[in-house]
Amino acid sequence: MKNLFFSLTLFLLGTSAALAAVQGKEIAYTADGTTLKGWIAYDDAFKGKRAAVLVVHEWWGHNAYARKRANMLAELGYVALAVDMYGDGKQANHPDDAGKFAAEVSRNKPLTKARFEAAMKLLHDQLNVDGNRMAAIGYCFGGSVVLNMARAGEDLKGVASFHGGLNTDAPAQVGRIKAQVRVFTGADDRMIPPVQIDGFRQEMDKAGVNYKVVVYPGAMHSFTNPEADEFAKQFNMPVAYNAAADKDSWMQLQAFLAEVLK
């Protein structure tokens, strides 16, 4: 009888663990008449309202990598939304198309703001989200987006950019940025040279922003994406995955989110 009870307990615990898992699904929303296709993820083992994080994709578009990061955030207990900044889930298969898609959005500030805010509203309105505790992270193109949304004064507790562009034609103003800011970049990133990093630091200092820049020695552009090495071979791009920088930046992000979304 004792062994039967023990076996039953293990079975129930195993069943509970199997049922409590990250749930992810595609979710459609709109901005100015354009259909956007995001990916929302959460762990159903966590009950009640919780903090939320927006994930903005690389210049390739809303793809499996963006969804993977959303799922990783869900495993940490957040509700995460991988957003779609291009519309209709559009993705690029070549750098020429990726650059074109990214430029079309980046040049149109009202469009960028509208699509980002539509994602914010969608996430805010989820029943399991505490809308007062929201952050945003972005990779490459997405890193630039989240920094610009912080500069625009969006109501975020924190933003983190991974190998994102740091230049802007609308510098941060004193008192405008509500979010704490983290930037993770590579010392060997030819797309984000030292002069750009120095300019960003000067901008943040002048605006009185709570920020931190982490520069990884030897790391190139796209250092967080394991697919970067394949992109480098296929398209002769100056990108490369760096496991050490990827691991450290993710650990630092976890500490950052725990601080600003507590």
C-alpha positions in Angstrom: 0.0 0.0 0.0 2.8 2.4 0.9 4.5 1.7 -2.5 1.2 2.2 -4.3 0.8 5.6 -2.6 4.4 6.6 -3.5 3.9 5.6 -7.1 0.6 7.5 -7.4 2.2 10.6 -5.9 5.0 10.4 -8.5 2.5 10.0 -11.3 0.5 13.0 -10.2 3.6 15.1 -9.8 4.7 14.1 -13.3 1.3 14.8 -14.8 1.2 18.2 -13.2 4.7 19.0 -14.5 3.7 17.9 -18.0 0.6 20.0 -17.9 2.4 23.1 -16.7 4.5 24.3 -19.6 5.2 27.2 -21.9 2.2 28.0 -24.1 2.9 29.8 -27.3 0.5 30.8 -30.1 0.4 33.1 -33.1 -1.8 36.2 -32.4 -3.1 38.7 -34.9 -3.5 42.4 -34.2 -3.7 45.6 -36.3 -2.2 49.0 -36.6 -3.6 51.6 -39.0 -5.3 48.9 -41.0 -2.3 46.7 -41.3 -2.5 43.1 -40.0 0.4 42.2 -37.8 1.2 38.6 -36.7 2.8 38.2 -33.4 3.6 35.3 -31.1 2.5 35.3 -27.4 4.1 33.0 -24.9 3.6 32.3 -21.2 4.0 29.5 -18.7 0.7 28.3 -17.4 2.3 27.1 -14.2 2.3 30.8 -13.1 -1.0 32.0 -11.8 -2.4 35.5 -11.7 -1.1 38.6 -13.4 2.5 38.9 -14.2 5.1 41.3 -15.8 5.3 41.3 -19.6 8.1 41.8 -22.2 7.9 42.8 -25.8 10.5 41.2 -28.1 11.3 43.0 -31.4 12.9 40.9 -34.1 16.1 41.3 -36.1 16.0 42.8 -39.6 15.1 39.4 -41.0 11.6 39.9 -39.6 9.3 38.1 -37.2 10.8 34.6 -37.4 11.5 31.5 -35.3 14.4 33.3 -33.5 12.2 36.0 -32.1 9.7 33.4 -31.0 12.4 31.4 -29.3 13.4 34.4 -27.2 9.7 35.0 -26.3 9.5 31.4 -25.2 12.7 31.8 -23.1 11.2 34.8 -21.4 8.0 32.8 -20.7 10.1 30.1 -19.0 11.2 32.9 -16.6 7.7 33.7 -15.7 6.9 36.6 -18.0 4.2 36.9 -20.6 6.2 37.7 -23.7 5.1 39.0 -27.1 7.3 38.6 -30.2 6.0 41.5 -32.2 5.7 42.0 -36.0 7.1 45.3 -37.2 6.9 44.5 -40.9 3.2 43.4 -41.2 1.6 40.1 -42.1 4.5 38.3 -40.5 6.7 39.2 -43.5 10.2 37.8 -43.4 13.3 38.3 -45.5 15.5 35.6 -46.9 18.3 37.8 -48.3 20.1 40.8 -46.7 19.0 43.1 -49.5 15.3 42.4 -48.7 16.0 42.6 -44.9 17.7 46.0 -45.4 14.8 47.2 -47.5 12.1 46.1 -45.0 14.0 47.6 -42.0 14.6 50.9 -43.8 10.9 51.2 -44.8 9.9 51.0 -41.1 12.8 52.9 -39.6 12.3 55.9 -41.9 8.6 56.1 -41.0 8.6 57.1 -37.4 4.8 57.4 -37.1 4.4 53.9 -38.5 7.1 52.5 -36.2 5.4 54.1 -33.2 1.9 52.9 -34.2 3.0 49.3 -34.7 5.0 49.2 -31.5 2.1 50.8 -29.5 -0.3 48.3 -31.0 1.8 45.5 -29.7 2.0 47.2 -26.3 -1.7 47.5 -26.1 -2.3 43.9 -27.1 0.1 42.7 -24.4 -1.3 45.2 -21.9 -4.9 43.8 -22.4 -4.0 40.2 -21.8 -5.9 38.9 -18.7 -2.7 37.4 -17.2 -0.6 40.6 -17.7 0.1 43.4 -15.2 0.1 46.3 -17.5 2.1 48.5 -15.1 5.1 46.2 -15.4 6.3 46.1 -18.9 9.7 46.0 -20.7 10.9 45.6 -24.2 14.0 43.9 -25.7 15.2 43.9 -29.3 17.8 42.4 -31.5 19.7 44.1 -34.3 16.9 46.2 -36.0 14.8 45.5 -33.0 17.4 46.8 -30.6 17.2 50.1 -32.4 13.5 50.1 -32.3 13.2 49.6 -28.5 15.8 52.3 -27.9 13.9 54.7 -30.1 10.7 53.9 -28.4 12.4 54.6 -25.0 13.6 57.9 -26.5 10.0 58.7 -27.5 8.9 58.3 -23.9 6.9 55.0 -24.1 5.7 53.8 -20.8 8.2 51.0 -20.2 10.1 50.0 -17.1 13.1 48.9 -19.0 14.5 48.4 -22.5 17.5 46.2 -23.6 19.2 46.3 -27.0 21.3 43.4 -28.3 23.7 44.4 -31.1 21.2 47.1 -32.1 22.1 50.4 -33.8 22.7 53.2 -31.4 22.6 56.3 -33.7 19.5 58.5 -33.8 18.3 61.7 -35.3 16.1 62.3 -32.3 18.3 62.2 -29.3 17.0 61.6 -25.8 15.8 64.6 -24.0 16.1 65.2 -20.2 13.1 63.7 -18.4 11.7 62.1 -21.5 12.9 58.5 -21.1 10.9 56.6 -18.5 12.7 53.3 -19.0 16.0 52.1 -17.6 18.3 51.2 -20.5 20.7 48.3 -21.2 22.8 47.9 -24.3 24.8 44.8 -25.2 27.1 45.2 -28.1 30.3 43.7 -29.6 33.7 45.3 -29.6 34.3 43.9 -33.1 30.9 44.8 -34.5 31.6 46.6 -37.7 28.0 47.9 -37.9 28.2 49.4 -34.4 31.7 51.0 -34.3 33.2 52.5 -31.1 32.4 56.0 -32.2 28.7 55.1 -32.2 29.0 53.6 -28.7 30.8 56.7 -27.5 28.1 58.9 -29.0 25.3 56.9 -27.3 27.0 57.2 -23.9 27.3 60.9 -24.4 23.6 61.1 -25.4 22.4 59.1 -22.3 24.7 61.1 -19.9 23.4 64.4 -21.3 19.8 63.3 -20.9 20.3 61.9 -17.4 19.2 58.4 -18.3 19.7 55.3 -16.0 21.7 53.2 -18.5 24.5 50.7 -18.9 26.5 49.7 -21.9 28.2 46.3 -22.0 30.8 45.8 -24.7 32.0 42.2 -25.4 35.6 41.8 -26.5 35.8 39.8 -29.8 32.1 39.8 -30.3 30.7 40.7 -33.8 27.3 41.7 -35.0 24.5 39.2 -34.3 26.5 37.6 -31.5 23.4 36.2 -29.8 22.0 34.3 -32.8 23.4 30.8 -33.5 22.4 31.2 -37.1 24.8 34.1 -37.6 27.6 31.9 -38.7 25.5 30.4 -41.5 24.5 33.9 -42.6 28.2 34.9 -42.7 29.0 32.0 -45.0 25.9 32.3 -47.2 26.0 36.1 -47.7 29.5 37.0 -46.8 28.3 39.1 -43.9 30.4 40.4 -41.0 28.4 38.6 -38.4 29.2 35.7 -36.0 27.7 33.9 -33.1 29.6 34.3 -29.8 28.4 31.7 -27.2 30.1 33.5 -24.2 28.6 36.9 -25.0 25.2 35.3 -25.7 25.2 33.6 -22.4 26.5 36.5 -20.4 24.1 39.0 -22.0 21.1 36.8 -21.3 22.1 36.4 -17.7 22.5 40.1 -17.3 19.1 40.6 -19.0 17.5 38.3 -16.4 18.9 40.3 -13.6 17.9 43.6 -15.2 14.3 42.4 -15.8 14.0 41.1 -12.3 15.1 44.5 -11.0 12.9 46.8 -13.2 9.8 44.5 -13.2 9.7 43.6 -9.6 
